[in-house]
Amino acid sequence: MARTTRRQFLQVTAAAGVGYWVAGGVSPRRSLAANETINFACVGVGGRGGANSGNAAREGNIVAICDTDQGTLASASERRGFENAKQFTDYRKMLDEFKDFDAIVVSTPDHTHAAPCLQAMEMGKHCYAEKPISHTIKEARLFGEVAREAGVATQMGNQGTANSGLRQAAAFVQAGGLGDIKEVHVWTNRPVWPQGLDRPEHSDPVPDTLDWDGWLGPAPERPYVSGVYHPFRWRGWWDFGTGALGDMACHTLNMPYAACDLMNPTSVVAVTSGHNKETFPAWSVITYQFPATDKRSAVPMVWYDGGQLPPERLIEGSRHSMNRSGAIIVGEKGTIYAPGDYAQNVELIGTETFPDAEFERSPGHFAEWIRAIREGQPAMSNFPEYAGPLTEVVLLGNLAVWAAPEAETEGKKIEWDAEDLVATNAPEVMHIVDKDYREGWGLDD
């Protein structure tokens, strides 16, 4: 399959170091009129789902809500704008029995993103999914393919994509402002949930309000244990989450990815604190290698989590200290430092102000998706051109984590065929690329 490059998506016309940057991509074929009310179905309405469904309520009607926790569902139903929404605890039942909606918002744990999103898009419904859009690399590729075929408006919940700081930095780099790119470093303060744990040997009674089988969804069966998986702590377990990398790289890697065409890596290798293949490690350092393009040389990108940080020398001369999370792009002409998760404040080290660069300002992240639904102009983080390929890059790092179980010892270097989604030298990690699904919960069930 031909893949769109970031440079095709982030269209730049260079002029004396100043570029014009604008979101492009596949225009949805199915748009709503400006005065037509958008009817939303929301799957997952607690945590991030509370915020995302709240955004949807401000933009249209909430006509259906779904959550495996009836307590969460009941609380959501009392919110303004949710009073008349049909309630479901199983997204399969919702999508099979209720068709009267225009767009779906999915904010469930990572392992249950794919089935409701893909089925809804195949029904012709516009789709918003929290980051990362998928639990596996194969699912991420499917998100783009199905969205393109269905002609629907899509967006991933990496909200910093709308920040002017991120867009300005991307425009500057795309226009050649840093010259050739030498190296990229990205890091996060996550995890802020338990990792490096063994699976509990005991079980607890399932709360009356929780559909545990439905919460497990496509994951292998395991007993319920209070306070270990649901809510929130699922992020650290391989069967449910994607670790610190999956949780935060769609945010923190976002600016370098947009600026430097960081797609289709050829290899990835990790050093970790050690892990038991039940939960992700307490910390990891992952090195990606990206091939040369027609605009830059081959470039390494290093990811750090769990308190690991890049060398201080990289921001020598900065007005800021090394933040607990951030991104650095080192070029032949200078260095960009973006402290924090969302690149809202970006510094070009060595200058007082950041150079001007033309770019399209966002009306707001969620508002971009609404605009795409109504007007057809794709949101920047749409599935086919941006969010899908970004998620593929992010989740690739976890193949290297799996292949590095020994503490502080570099694991096996994974050679990656990005076109065919194959770890060419490591068949033992392919179950992470394309997982098995529990009977009744597969993508075709």
C-alpha angles and dihedrals in degrees: 000000000000111000125213112232124227087244090059090049098043097048113205133183108193119217120169092325094314119108137192110230125189137162114250134164142115112346114223113249094208112063131165125229117260092250096041116110115238114226113209133200113198124202111195112020103183128081109358087000089065091057095042094048089046089056089050092050090056091053101044145325125324101218101165136022128188131189133151089223110074090197091059090043092052092049091050092050090061093058120104110270094020099078096100098039118123110242127226135171095195121056090204091061092045094053094042096048106028121055102154100106136091104208139021128215114199119193103157129127112295096259092062101046099091107058100051093040096048094044092048093049090049086055088056096256122145112242139214117181131182119244130306090034091211146024095227138035092241090054090052090055090049091052090061095043095048094044091051093048094045093047094223131148112255141179140174121222099247092127097186088073086085094056116115090216091060093045094047092050091048091050092049094050094042089053091056098259093142095036115219113002114241106179143344129212126190128176144169139198090230143145098074090161128068118286134163091051133140119235111267114252095211132066135215132210112275111246113253090239096054127084095208094180090053092046090054089049109157094000122102115270118268134159121270114253119188116248095000106091112003125083116021100328091085089088093082097052120090093220094056113018142033100231128236091317094055093042099051113015092080083064106033098036090045099094097046090044091054094041102044106032091246100182138118098030116197100211144005133193133178144202114200143173087255127264143203099228090250097084132015118262124271088247140001141185113203126188120203125191118210120194124239118272131197088268104042144019124256109291137197121221121197122201122200130188141161094049098315113133138190119254115288090228089074092071098038107148094025122138087225135062122236105290123218088249134015149105136263129195116193116200135172091257100041149315132274117209121191110183116200133027104289108040091237091141113040126182128200100208113234099029132083095224135026112252117254117260128175115240139152111265116223124237086216132299100266090036089059089060091048089050089051090053093049103033106021098238104135120242112244093244095050117151104245101047106024123004096044096052091041091053090049090055093046097049093046088074090065090063087063091046090054089050092053106063096144116089117257092350122119109248130216114306107240114219108210133207099198096186095057097027094236131143092218096198100031117057087163091076098047092097086070091052094052115010133200117252127219113253111275094020103072125122091259097043 
